[in-house]
């Protein structure tokens, strides 16, 4: 951040108001954070400088926010809730009966990124995803990176996500991760870091689009006062991207979206994207393979399919090859795929590249394949299969975050500073039993953004950012992404399955 | 379009139509229950109606006797009974949710809020839930759903399958209501004994035909004219002829390579109703006629399913 104004009396008043709404007036932001934070470092606040001034790109919004009567904001929040319910923007909750659909809480305070920060992020994301695609192609072909000793071969080849079935299979354009969701966090120094790559079936983009729609509906005046980069064209870009990777020789490819069905937790997003792109939303039972080609059953007979945007995991795609008990997939799909008659996006076997045990090597991949130095760094990661890392981590468990290599969704992790002694000891035993199953990272003070907390007051809450990187003919990113927010005070877990919410994300054009 | 999508659309509209038909029946009987009138007549009518709709067995599992209030609650609000209005609204919404991408957002939101509101209503239901108000509301939601369908959907296959579902269900419902009241429609009833005007009003109101009858015939209510109106009038929206005409026309718009015989049968049903005379029906016997009609309708539904909705595996 350059060009941030010095704390003025007015700005300090604003910051005061921001905290007073939570009845914490009179204490410095640092004190407030320290009392609740699991970490020592003061988090970076997206809207306010530590001295209390608004950051330059947030000044106009902060002024507007200050001018809003509390009742108006409360009313708008209720309106947003009612609308999300009526439109049915919900996610299904597993293992519960009828109508087990919940809203993901939406917060009306946007997360704003200035143009220059976004440009740097965008460049860094494109670089990273290019390297990841090159890596996946390499490990299913010549395996140069393994031969060069940059990544230990057994880390890749013995990984359960490595699919030997994909060896030697050529996919259009050499693109494997057509849609990548890269989770970005900002540390206490204000630096962006990649926390995680999602290269299998990343979700959340529908909330990015619906959140924007909601904000424009609730607060149109904000959009005439700010030049917010649009995101509405994401479905068009996605469709174009999917069509660009159709099998060679197909002039007018038919694209479908493959879902597990209405009971899947992300079903809303599947239906939404299919509708926005104007393509069929299919289930496994709607497709069949004949003569190594894929068809869908329609009211007018069988119709050829060229590209499958699948939203089910590898394991369920083809019961003849992967899980035989899967009812979600299409028998024979892999045969058609290996014959080059169908494109599957994302490709089969991308999971090996977003595995937490491979993540530490991504900066090396960027150097190896692109000959560039990484623009966005990783979070420092200890690999517990290494004895020296293991020793360090075991000695510092109360300060660190320990994650299961194959875990996802915020499950199977230990947040040292927030854990009890007993919890830490349980984890210590698990780590000692199978150290190779774990990695550890410093407990990051994720950046915070003002958020409507319980009781209707504004308070700082931790956030992350998931931009969606599309790779096909080109690599494209719709400006911004999905901002997730941990709604519980002090919590660092932003996953919707663990009480996280979302915000609209603005990239300012000027 | 996908066969599965067509199937969900078809059932979505059938369930909404069924919810409305049931709401009409409950409404008509409910009004009758408010009049100073023999409870026996009401119970008889309810019993005959439940039999025609294959609901009596499920009711008997819950209650010993036909008691109007219990019947109304059972048909309207029972969460466990798959044939209740509540269950129909749920099924309509579940089918819509499975293909929400193929619906206009207005149509999806209409069906979704109907379901959400119904759930709230049933959860809040007190001992004195106002059944009359509930069925009135269901009718309104059905009208709204139909209006949104016609007002917002592209006239493509999705629309035609939605309409086929609506009219097959409506034909089925009208035929069953007539079956339940066939004793009142015997030709002999015209002369001599004057039929119970309350029962007539139940039958006609259940089919939204009370005012229509007056308008069309400007005459006292006679069984033959009632049957004529509900079976053979082309301009009566819930008559068998009208429903068959709509099914046939929508079916023609979605014809595929294997559907010729199904289309022919739909055309035959339509032509038969179009050219037949009331006298012919009465000489065959109304019960026999209705029984045959329901059988033909069932075959037509099965054929539509196998031609379009759940085609046999091709792989």
Boltz contact constraints between the chains, C-beta under 6 A:
constraints:
  - contact:
      token1: [A, 86]
      token2: [B, 109]
      max_distance: 6.0
  - contact:
      token1: [A, 86]
      token2: [B, 113]
      max_distance: 6.0
  - contact:
      token1: [A, 88]
      token2: [B, 112]
      max_distance: 6.0
  - contact:
      token1: [A, 262]
      token2: [B, 97]
      max_distance: 6.0
  - contact:
      token1: [A, 262]
      token2: [B, 98]
      max_distance: 6.0
  - contact:
      token1: [A, 271]
      token2: [B, 100]
      max_distance: 6.0
  - contact:
      token1: [A, 271]
      token2: [B, 101]
      max_distance: 6.0
  - contact:
      token1: [A, 274]
      token2: [B, 101]
      max_distance: 6.0
  - contact:
      token1: [A, 275]
      token2: [B, 101]
      max_distance: 6.0
  - contact:
      token1: [A, 280]
      token2: [B, 2]
      max_distance: 6.0
  - contact:
      token1: [A, 281]
      token2: [B, 101]
      max_distance: 6.0
  - contact:
      token1: [A, 286]
      token2: [B, 2]
      max_distance: 6.0
  - contact:
      token1: [A, 286]
      token2: [B, 4]
      max_distance: 6.0
  - contact:
      token1: [A, 288]
      token2: [B, 315]
      max_distance: 6.0
  - contact:
      token1: [A, 290]
      token2: [B, 315]
      max_distance: 6.0
  - contact:
      token1: [A, 297]
      token2: [B, 3]
      max_distance: 6.0
  - contact:
      token1: [A, 297]
      token2: [B, 311]
      max_distance: 6.0
  - contact:
      token1: [A, 298]
      token2: [B, 1]
      max_distance: 6.0
  - contact:
      token1: [A, 298]
      token2: [B, 2]
      max_distance: 6.0
  - contact:
      token1: [A, 299]
      token2: [B, 1]
      max_distance: 6.0
  - contact:
      token1: [A, 299]
      token2: [B, 3]
      max_distance: 6.0
  - contact:
      token1: [A, 299]
      token2: [B, 6]
      max_distance: 6.0
  - contact:
      token1: [A, 299]
      token2: [B, 157]
      max_distance: 6.0
  - contact:
      token1: [A, 299]
      token2: [B, 308]
      max_distance: 6.0
  - contact:
      token1: [A, 300]
      token2: [B, 256]
      max_distance: 6.0
  - contact:
      token1: [A, 302]
      token2: [B, 314]
      max_distance: 6.0
